[in-house]
Amino acid sequence: MSQPKKKLSNEEGRSGLIVAHYGVAVEVRFADGSSCQVRVKRQSGHVVGDNVLIRGEVLYRQPRRTEMSRRDVRGKIRLVAANLDVLGIVVCCSPPPPRHYLDRALVAARAAGIDPFLVVNKADLPATAALVDSLQAVYGALMPIFPVSASSATGLDALRHFLAQGHRAVFVGTSGVGKSSLLNALVPGIDLLIGDLSQDTGLGRHTTTVSTLHSLASGGELVDTPGFRDFGLVDISEQELAHFFPGFEEIQQTPCRFRNCLHRNEPGCLVRIGLQTGKIPAERYDSYLYILDNLQGDDPGWR
């Protein structure tokens, strides 16, 4: 049962964590389990996961360890959550992952300093086994992979154990992969946890939030970000792409001849050499070029 919400006096100053954002107010949870709501401007910049100090009715944001941002279809950069340490990329066999979606998500996570992990939902479907095998072959050495079924609870214990290692995670996935079902399986009654704002604030009832943070019974935390499906890479230059790209890890240790090498046709390019010698599969290189071409293009919806 959640702890009662309380109203802070103007003299108090307390440190807390933003666990919900209602657009015009945020909910802050304190170490003792109590919480309160504080009015904020819609463009205040506060997000779920922010550590804050409250004095009176003013929030003072503490420095962030990590930030997870995305670029929406209009090209606008939106901050999703703060102080995450892992990013769960949810995929399934039907519908299959969009072309290069996994690589974009991996690049975004690595660039943000957040460790990615892969959740393959709908493990009860026959086609899932082949998908898991193919993903293990490409990404198995780069991040944990969890085959699960949100509907039958298959594999959820292993995922819970992983999250319980003190992780604060967010799930991302395209429409139809079962992200909501997965959240409901890990946080029973999650829909019921988005409730009333305190009547003390006079803000009334809000039925939707930008995002919410939930503590798991077995340990760890999950951030729910409604509408967070696709990735648009944010603040990643063409030169930085290869540093974060999955499958190019060797060049992080030994750089190419030219610092600004884009790994197309430059002399002394270790990626091209790796491609020619078979160390880098052609499929990996083709995916890199696809993302590079779009980074250099003028399509803000993709980026």
N, C-alpha and C positions, 0 to 999 in steps of 0.2 A: 504494500500500500504506500502510495506516495506521501511524503511529509507535507504538512499544511504550509500554505504560502503565507508570508508575512509582509507587512508594510514596514519599511525602514524609516526611522526618524531622520531628520536633517542632520543630526549630530553624529550619526553612526557612519563608520567607514568599514566596509567588509570586502574581502576578496572572494570572488566566486567565478563560476563558469557559465557562459551562455549556453543553455540547452534547448532553447526554442526561439524562433524569430517570427513574430506575427505581423510584420510590416510596419506597424506603428508602435510596437512594443517588443521587448525581449524578456524572456524568462531567465533568471539567473539562479543557479543552484549553489548552495554553500556546502562546506565540508560536513556540517552536521545533518545534511539531508533536507534542510528547509530550503525554501525558494521564495522569490518575489518577482514581480513584474515591474519593469521600468520603461517609461515612455522613451522613444527614440524617433528621430527623423527618418523618413523612408530611405533617404540616401546617406544614412549615418556612417556606413561602412562597417558596422558591427556584424559579425556572422557567428553562427553556431560553432562552438569550439574555442571561442575567444576567452582568455582569462581576463577578468576585469576587476577593477576596484570601484566600489560604489561609495560615493559620498553624497549624502542627501539623495537627490534624484538624478545625479550626473554619473555617467559611466566613464571610467578612465581605462582605456584598453592597455593591457600589458604586451610586451614584445611577443611576436609570434615565432614559433620554431619553423613551421611550414605553412604554406598557403596552397589551396587547390583552386585553380581558376579554370574557366572555360570561355570560349568565344561562341556566342550564340549565332543563330542563322542570320542575324542582322549585322554581325561583325562586332557587336559590343562585348567587351570583356566583363565577365561576371565572376565574382569570388564566391565559391561554393561553401567552403568550410575552412577552419583554421586548426592548426596543431594536430593534423592527422599524421600517422606514421605508416599506415598501410592502405592500399587501394585495391579493392576487390573487383576484378573485371568479370562480369557474368556473361556467359555465352551458353548456347545450346545447339542441338543439331537441327532444330526446326523452330523458328527460322535460323539459318546458319549465320555466323558472324559476317557482317558486310566486309567487302574487300578492304584489307589493310587496317581494319578497325583495331585489332589487337596491337599492331605495331604503333599506331597513333597513341593508344592509351598507355602503352609501355613508355613511350618517349615522354609523354606528358607527366607521368608519375615520376620517372627518373629525374626529369628536369626540375620538378618541384621538391626533390629530396624525399620522396615517399616511396616505400617499397611496394611493388605490385605483387598480387597473387591472383590466380585464375580459378574461377568457380564454373564448373561445367554442369549446368542444371539439366533436369529431365533425364537423370541417369537410368531411369526405368524404361526408357525407349530403346529399342534394339540398335538404332543407328548411333547411339551415343558412344558405344565402345570404340567404334572406328574413329570418331571425332577425338576422343581422349587420346588414342594412340598417335594420331597425327599431331596433336598439340604437344604431347610429350616429346615427340621427336624433334620439334623445333624449339620449344620453350621449357622443356623439362629441367634443363640445367640452369635456367635463368630465374625461375620463380616457382613457388609451391603451386601445385594443381590439385583441386579438390573436386572429384566427381560426386555430385549430390542429386537428390531428388527432394525438392521442397514439398511435394505432395505426399510422398511415402516416408519422408524423414531419413532416407538412405544417405549415409555419408555425413550427416549433420554433426555427429559427435566429433569427428575429426576436425571439422571446421570450427566447432565451438572450442575445442582444445587449442587450436591455433590462435583464435581471437582472445582466449583467456590469458595469453602470455603478455598481458598489459597493453594490448593493441587498441588503438582508436582507428576505426575503419569506416570507409564509405564504399558502397557498391555502385558501380556504373554498369549500364547495359542497355542495349537497344530495345525497342518495343517488342514484347512477345517472349523475352527470355525468361520471364518469371521472377524478376527482381522483387516485386511486391510480395509475391508468395514466399520468397526466401526470407524477406524481412519479417513477415508474419510468423513464419516457422521459428525463427530465431528469437523474436520478441513477441510472444503471444499477446494478442489484444492491442497491438501497436496502434490501431485506428482509434481505440478508446483512450489512448494516452494523449491525444490531441484534443484538449478540452477547453474549458472556460478560462478566460483571463480573470484575475481577481476583480471582484466588484469594487474593491477599494480603489482601483485605478480609474474606475468609471469608463473603461474602454469597451465593456460589453463582451460578447461572444464572437470568437473568430474560428471558423471551421477549417481554414487552410493556413499553412505556415510555409515560409520559405524553406525551412529545414528544421529538423529536430534531432536531438542527441539522446540515445537510450543506453542505459547500463544493462549489460547482459547478466543473467542470473549466475552463469558459470564464470564470469569475468570478462573484461574487455568492454568496449563501447562501440556502438554503431550509429553513424549519422545517416538519417534519411533525408534525401534531397529530391523532392518531387520534381519530375520533369527533366532530371539529369540523365540524358540518354547518350547523345553523341559527343564526340570530342572535337574541339577546334583548338589547335595548338596555339599557345599564348607565349609571346616573348621568347621564341626559340628561333635563333638565326640559322641561316643555311649552313654556316660553319659548325654550329653546335649540334645540328641534327645527328651527324655521324657519331658524335661522342655518346649520345644517349640511345642510339639505334640498336635494337637487339640483334646480335649476331656479329657486331663489329667490335666486340670487347677488346680484341687484340690491339687495335690501333690506339686504345686509351693508354696502353703501356709503351708502345713505340709509335710516335707520330709519323705522319708522312713527311716527305721531303719539304713540302711547302705548308706553312702554317694554315693558310686559307684554302687548302685543298678541298674541293667539293666532290672528289672521287668520281669524276667523269672520265676525262682523258689526260689529266695532269701527269707529267713525268714523275717517277718515284712514288707513285700512289700505292700504298700497301693494301688498300682495299681491292684495287684492280689486280694486283699481284695475287692476293688471296683468292680472287675470283678465278684467275687463270690456273692456279694450282689446285683448285678444288677445296680450299679451306673455307671459302665462303660460298654457299650454294647460290646458284643463279636466282632462285626464288627470293632469297634474302636481298640480293642486290636489286632485283626488279622492284621489290616493295620499297626499298630505300629511294630509288629514283622516282617512283610515283609520288611519294611524300615530298621529296625535294622539289619536284616540278610544281607541286601545288603550293609549297611555301614561297616559291619564286613567282607564282601567278598572282592574279588579282581577284581571287574568289574568297572574300572574307567569311562567307558561310561555311566553306570547307575548313579554313584555317581556325 
